[in-house]
């Protein structure tokens, strides 16, 4: 787990972490990938960027000057001039390597024809979010995976209990039929970590015939960045897909670590479980893995510790 430095203020932490996405048509992803990867690596930027014909998505980290240069490059890509970003800071680089990958979708829903550029829900600024989700006629849906929701969510939000975003369409269709059967036409408010999953989930919901669909602009990260904790309806912490694991209000690093076997967040209570072994298993994944897998994880954990003693990083097998 990345160690936080409580002697440094949020503004003086040396590493700039930027989450970004943009739905825009890319004709030749490979032509974009090469120069972008080369620039990031030359500047010491680490993280992951996904490219698809529908746009770009990812989180990267590095020095301020390096990040300025990379963001200038990305904003020069087709349709990315108005790229919106969400920024936070860290004491150390929260990624071990830099990856730029080409995918079919920049966020995988698996429903052909869902295009947030053509139809999307109504954006709601963080300042107006509390009022919307406090309305008893609003159904609030957390579109994230179950292990993310377990760490924290908005008060009163519905947890679809999905393990991947691909499961969301079937879950929503079943829920929609239930609502129609009750004769209700509610407002539906959706949220996710940075906003990208809601771009697709709200576009999908409107395509399914639900009219009053809203989503939190900038996602949970923007809400935690801008809404004071004493006014917040957020409960818990927010899972992020890097070595910080979770963040709190003000986007300060949270208290969770991560299971290196399954990448789920791990609490102090989880660590006290007999099913927890650092780098090998946690209560959530112990029964999902075979003994052979756990032996392989144990060997990887030993190599990681040896690398740490040498002052180097053990990256593990390439993904």
N, C-alpha and C positions, 0 to 999 in steps of 0.2 A: 504493500500500500504506500502511496506517496505520502510523505510526511509533511504536515502543515507546519508553518513557522509563525507562531503566535507573536513573535517579536516584530514581525513586519506587518505594516498596515496593508489593506487591500490595494491602495494606490502605489505602494512601493514594492510589491512583489514583482520579481524580475521577468516572469514569463507571462506573455499575453496569450490567452486562449480564445479562439474565435470559432463560433458555430455559425454555419451559413447554409443557405440553400436558395435555389432559384429554378422555377419551372420555366424553361425556355427551349426552343427547338435547336438541338445540335445535330448537324448533318453528318459530321465526321468526328466521332469521339476520339479515335486514335490520333488524329492530327492535333487534337487538344491535349490529350493525355501526355504525350512525350515531352513537349516543352514545359508543361506545368509541373510534371514530376521532376524534371531536371532543375528547374528554378527552385522548387521547394528544397530539394536535397542540397543544392549549392549554398543555400542560405541557412541551413541547419534547422529548417522547419520540420516538425514531426506531426503525425496524425494520419487521418484517412480522408480521402476525397473520392466520391463516387460520381462517375459520369454516365449518362444514358442519353438516348435521343430526346428525353423529356427534360434534361437539365443537369444540375449539379447539386450535390449535397455533401456535407461532411463537417468535421471539426479538426482544426489544426492549431498548433501552438509553436511559439518561438519568441524571439526578441521583437521589440516594437518596430525597429527599422526593417527587419526582415519581413515582418507581417505586412507593413505598409507596401513593400514591393510586391509581395504575392497578391495582396488584395487589389492593387493597381492592375496587375496582370489579369486577374479573374474578371474584374469589372470591364476589361477591354474585350472579353469574349462576347459572342453574339447574344444580345438580349440581357446582358448582366450589368449594364451601366447603373441600374438602380438597385443593385444587390443590397439586401439588408443583412446585417450581422448582429450577433449577440456576443458580447465580450465579457470575459472575467479574467482573473489573474491567478497565478499559482506560483509557489515557491520553487518548483522544479518542473521540468518538462513532463507532462502527464502521459506521454506516449513514448514507446521505445523505438519506433521506426516510422518512416514515411511511406504511405501507400496511396497510389492513384489508380483506381480500378474502373473498368468499364462494366456496366451492368445493364440488364434489360429495363429496370426501373430504379430510380434513385431512392425510392422507398417502396418496398414490395407489398402490394395489395393483391395482385393476381387477378384483377378484374379488367378485362380489355375495354378500352374506350373511355375510361375515367380520365378526364382531362381538366385539371384545375385551372388551366388557362381559359377554358370555355365556360365553366360553371363552377362556382365555389360558394360556400356559406358566407354569411355576413361577418366581417371582422369586428371584434370587440376589443377595444383598448384595455390594458390592465386596470386603468383607473375606473372603468365602467363595469368590470367583470363581476365585482361583488354584488352589485345591484341586480344584474341579470340572474346569477345563480341563486340569489336569495328569494327570487320570485317563486312562489309555490307552483306556478304553472310551467316552470322550466324544468325539463329533465336534463340533468347534467351527466355526461358520459365521459369517463376516462378511457381514451382509446389506446392506452399503452398495455404492455404485457403484464401478466399477473405479478411477476417478481418486482417490477417497477412500482406497481400500485401498492404492494405490500410495504414499501419503504415510506410512502407518503402520498397523499392525494388531497383534493379539495373536500371540505366538509359536505357530506350528503351526496357525493358523486357515486354513480353506479359503476361497479367494477365488472366488466364483461367476462373476466376470468379466462382470458385468451393467452395462449403461450406464444403465438406469433401474430403479426398484423394480418396475415393471410386469413386468419379465422374471423376477423371482424365482420366482413360482409355477411356471412351466414348468421352470425350472432345478431347483427342488426336487422336482418330480414325477419328473423323470428321475433324480435322485440317489436318491430313495426307492426307485424300482424296482431300481436297482443294488444298494442295500443289502439289499433283500428277497431278491434273487437270490443273495446271498452267505450267506443264512441268518442275518443279524445283526439284533439288536434293540438298537441302541446308545442311549446317552443323547445327545441333541442339545442343544447349547448355542449360542444365538445372541446376537449383540450388534450395536449400532448406535451412532450418535453420542450421542443423548440418551434413547433407549429407546422412542421412538414407533414406529419401523418394526418393532421386535421385538414390540410389542404385537400387530401384525397378522400378522407372519410366524409367531409361535408359535401364534396362534389358527388360522391357516391350516394349519400342520403338524399340529396336533391334530385338526382337521377332516378331514385326509387320513389319519388313522389312526395317527399316531405318538404314543405315549403319554408317553414320558419326554422332555419338551421343557422347556428352561430358558432364561431370558434374564437378562442383566445389568441389575439394577435401577438406573435412573438413567443407563444407558448408559456409554459411554467417558468422557464428561465427568465423571460422578460418580466413576468409578474413578480418573481422573487427579487429581481434586481431593483424594481421600481416601487413596489408597495411596501410601506413600513410594516414591520412585524406586528405591531400593536393594532393594525387595521386589517391584517391578513386573515383569510379564510382557509389558508393552506395549513395542513396538519402533517407533520413529519418532515422528511427530507426528500430531495429529488434525485433519483438515480441518473447518472450520466455515464456515457460509454467511453470512459477513459480511466486512468489510474487514480483520479480523485474519488471515484466510485459514487459519492453523493455530494450535493451542495445544499446549503441552507439559505435563509434570507440574506440578502446582500451578496449571494453567490459565493459565500465563504465555504471552504471545504467542510464536508460533513463528518460524521463519526463512524461510518461503515467502512469495512474493508471488503475485499472481493474474494470469492472462492476461485482459485486458479483452475479448478477442474471444470466448472460449469459457467463461470463468469457472473453468477448471481451475487447480490450483496449479502454480506455476512455481518450480523450484529454481535455484541458481546454475549448475549444469551445463546446464539448459535454456536459460538466458540466453546461454550461450557458444555455442549452436548457431546455425548460419547461418539456420535456419528461424525464429529468434526475432526479432521486431521489437516493441518495447514498444507495447502498445495495439492491435497489428495481428494478430499471430500468434505461436504457440509450436509446438514440435515436435509436440505432440499434435493440433493443429487445423489446421496449415498446409495439409495436403492435403484437408481437409474444406471449405475455403472457396474461393470463386471470386476472381478478380482484382478484380471489381467490389465484392465484399464487403470485400476488404482495402483498397481505395481509400476506401470509406465509413468503415471503422474508422480509417484514417489521418487522415481529416478530423476524426472525433470526437476522436481523441487530441490533435490540434492545438488544437481548441477547449477541451479539458480543460486543456491546459498554459497557454493564454491566460487561462482563468478563474482558474487557480492564481496566475498572476502578478498578477491583479487582486485576489486575496484572496477570491475567491468560488468556489462549486462549480458545475461543469458537470454536470448530472444526466443529460444525454443524452436520447434519446427516451423518452417514457412507455411503460412496459411494458404 
